[in-house]
Amino acid sequence: MPMPTMPTIASPLAFLTLPLRLMPIGIHSHTLAVVLNRVLGESLASGELDFLEGRCVAIEIDDIGMRYRLGLADGRIRGFGAEVQPQAAIAGGLKELLLLAARREDADTLFFSRRLRMSGNTELGLHLKNFLNAFEPPRTWQPLFQGLGRLADLSARVS
């Protein structure tokens, strides 16, 4: 699996995220897993994410040098450290990943325009992409998704 590119020195976001990048990947991944277990609770309960069982997927945010490793174990999303090798990776800039998370752009558009990249196990990556395209966040989480959209707008202005 190719190594992610390091953040560009000119990126103000890379400077602002330096303290976070100094922490081990496992801490970030675990924190994101806690949030995702709440947001994706209905999808987890219905088995929509069972394709991740026993696997690890990396999320790499190139322009700020952040990496996450996530998978599914016992019906819950788990965060992993650098010692766990991902079978697939999704990589791109912060803005693109925020646009995807905020549901402002669909995964197909971002991948086909090469603003997001996928590597590793193609089948696993396609399952993940299809899930992301079909996912409808519960109404109670709409403020979170609106906030992610505002962060996408901010990242577009500072980069």
MOTA-V769711 format. One record per residue. N is the residue number from 1. RES is the residue in one small letter. PSI is psi in whole degrees, 0 to 359 (* if undefined). Layout:
{{N & RES & PSI} {N & RES & PSI}}
//
This chain:
{{1 & m & 131} {2 & p & 148} {3 & m & 141} {4 & p & 153} {5 & t & 150} {6 & m & 156} {7 & p & 149} {8 & t & 140} {9 & i & 329} {10 & a & 344} {11 & s & 118} {12 & p & 329} {13 & l & 325} {14 & a & 319} {15 & f & 315} {16 & l & 334} {17 & t & 4} {18 & l & 313} {19 & p & 322} {20 & l & 321} {21 & r & 340} {22 & l & 344} {23 & m & 151} {24 & p & 149} {25 & i & 322} {26 & g & 324} {27 & i & 313} {28 & h & 315} {29 & s & 318} {30 & h & 316} {31 & t & 314} {32 & l & 322} {33 & a & 320} {34 & v & 314} {35 & v & 313} {36 & l & 325} {37 & n & 326} {38 & r & 310} {39 & v & 321} {40 & l & 18} {41 & g & 313} {42 & e & 319} {43 & s & 322} {44 & l & 315} {45 & a & 326} {46 & s & 358} {47 & g & 11} {48 & e & 339} {49 & l & 13} {50 & d & 337} {51 & f & 343} {52 & l & 353} {53 & e & 124} {54 & g & 11} {55 & r & 167} {56 & c & 133} {57 & v & 136} {58 & a & 142} {59 & i & 120} {60 & e & 122} {61 & i & 97} {62 & d & 313} {63 & d & 347} {64 & i & 2} {65 & g & 29} {66 & m & 144} {67 & r & 142} {68 & y & 148} {69 & r & 121} {70 & l & 153} {71 & g & 189} {72 & l & 131} {73 & a & 128} {74 & d & 39} {75 & g & 10} {76 & r & 148} {77 & i & 135} {78 & r & 145} {79 & g & 142} {80 & f & 158} {81 & g & 184} {82 & a & 341} {83 & e & 343} {84 & v & 123} {85 & q & 126} {86 & p & 147} {87 & q & 337} {88 & a & 157} {89 & a & 144} {90 & i & 129} {91 & a & 149} {92 & g & 187} {93 & g & 162} {94 & l & 314} {95 & k & 314} {96 & e & 318} {97 & l & 325} {98 & l & 321} {99 & l & 320} {100 & l & 311} {101 & a & 324} {102 & a & 356} {103 & r & 26} {104 & r & 333} {105 & e & 145} {106 & d & 160} {107 & a & 319} {108 & d & 313} {109 & t & 314} {110 & l & 323} {111 & f & 315} {112 & f & 335} {113 & s & 3} {114 & r & 27} {115 & r & 340} {116 & l & 148} {117 & r & 149} {118 & m & 140} {119 & s & 167} {120 & g & 216} {121 & n & 108} {122 & t & 317} {123 & e & 314} {124 & l & 315} {125 & g & 319} {126 & l & 321} {127 & h & 315} {128 & l & 315} {129 & k & 316} {130 & n & 322} {131 & f & 314} {132 & l & 321} {133 & n & 324} {134 & a & 342} {135 & f & 129} {136 & e & 113} {137 & p & 143} {138 & p & 148} {139 & r & 324} {140 & t & 341} {141 & w & 6} {142 & q & 320} {143 & p & 322} {144 & l & 315} {145 & f & 327} {146 & q & 319} {147 & g & 321} {148 & l & 322} {149 & g & 319} {150 & r & 323} {151 & l & 323} {152 & a & 318} {153 & d & 316} {154 & l & 316} {155 & s & 330} {156 & a & 327} {157 & r & 326} {158 & v & 348} {159 & s & *}}
//
